């Protein structure tokens, strides 16, 4: 194929089959959206492939096993049944089935997280000693107590999972927890980026904003580069931009 062939929609059945064959050979598998983009919008497929590779295949901050633990927690939570290649990647990275089961149990437990703030907000007068975060943490600890999964991985995986479901109370618990366990901010950031496909970019945007607010409130001990990001004004998007007074 020439460069021109890579950006022009294929015009014949043979060209379609050739293009899909190249994608299958490159990836090792083929999904329906790869084929549709290859036929309808090859330039978009190229851009998509570049982002996917940077997001999932390039080593940035997390090592392979940590990254796949986060992936498994996200994917089972969002019911991404087709993403079984992450099971292979987890095993290839040295991950055990026992620790994979930890990810599955965490995902199942996390779906009920709304119970804890509900009780605090509505029944606290009847339960004056109730501590929502302690009660929630007790459940997490019971799942991970006999595993060898590092504590920091648990924190960033659950922060990512709760991002996908907009469970912001628990998300903030785990962003703080990531700092408390000594996870690098780049590790947390990478875990959150993995939510963009299964959880949606808008949820990722909101997660970034809530992390910013935690930094600005001194709820986490951010390093200077991340504090510089948090303190940069004008990150409120279009609505904030149009609310600014015009220059005299």
C-alpha positions, 0 to 999 in steps of 0.5 A: 500500500502507498501512503495515499492508499492509507487515507483514501477509502478502499473502492473495491472488495479486494482493497477492503480485504487487503486493508483489513488483513493488514490491520489483523496482522498488525494487531493480532486480532480484528474488531468490528469498528476497525473494519468500519473505520478502514472502509469509511474513514481510513484517516480517522482509523490512523488517528485512532490507532495512534491514540490507542497505541499511545494509551495502551501499548506504550510504556509511560509510567506504570509497569505492564502488570500494574497497568493490566491490573487497572485495565482488568478492574475497569473492563469487568466493571464496565462489562467490556466482554470483548476485551479478553486480550487483557487477560492474556496480557495480565498473565504474560506480565506475570499476573496470577489468576488469584490476583486477577480475582481480586480485581473482579471482586473489587469491581463487584464491590464498587458497584454498591459504593453509593450505600456509604454516602447515602447512610451518612447523608440520610441516617447519620442522626441515627448512627452518630458513630458511623464513618462512611469512609471507614465502612467502605474501606473495611470492605475493600480491605477484606477483599485484598487482605490475602492478596499480593497486589500492592496497595497503590495499585488498588488505589489507582485501579479503584480511582479509575473504576469510579471515574467510569461510573461517576462515583465521585465520593469514592473516586476522591477517597482513592485519589487521596489513597494513592498519595497516601500509599506513595504512588507517583502522580504519573501512575495515577494519571496513567490509570485515569487515562485508561478510562477514556475509551470504556468510561468516556472522555467526559468522565475523564475530564470531570475526574481531572477537574476533581483531582485539581480541586483536591490539589487546590484544597491541599487535600493531597500533597501534590508535586510542583508540576501538578500544582502548577497544572491545578493552579492554572486559571481558565480551565473551565471550558467554553462556558467560562470563556464566554463569561469573561468580560470583553477587553475594553 
